[in-house]
Amino acid sequence: MILLTPELRFALRCNDINRRAAMRDDKPAPDPVPVLKLFNPLGAATWLATELYGDDDTLFGLADLGFGCPELGVFSLSEIASVRLPYGMRIERDIGFESLHPISVWAAWSRRAGSILHAQSPLRRAAANELPSADG
């Protein structure tokens, strides 16, 4: 599986460029929505990425290795892609992932819940409650 499609790469790079522009102009740093979710199909490790740095390898986002303490920071795409799991499996991209919540909300809820996985359900419910009903 391709971990980064051209569209995802573009969105991640745009977020990085926007953050750098805000820093340059002394504006508050943006709080982007994660655009990429990577996960271990045989374990608890999960990564949500918002930015891809200019080296085309360093991602910024929320990393949860399954120890109960998700953290914001940088991680290497090439290192994640090089992980070999049992049964010939590898780290995968969640092709259905989308979020309405910025990374700061994901970080707060994930820390409170102890993992990104445990934060997903309450965040989905919150997003569903923010949407208008089908009745109008």
Secondary structure, DSSP 8 states (H G I E B T S, - for coil): --SS-HHHHHHHHHHHHHHHHHHHTT---------EEEE-TTSS-EEEEEEE-TTSSEEEEEEE-SSS--EEEEEEHHHHHT-B-GGG-B-EE-TT---SS-HHHHHHHHHHHTSHHHHHHHHHHHHHHHS--TT-
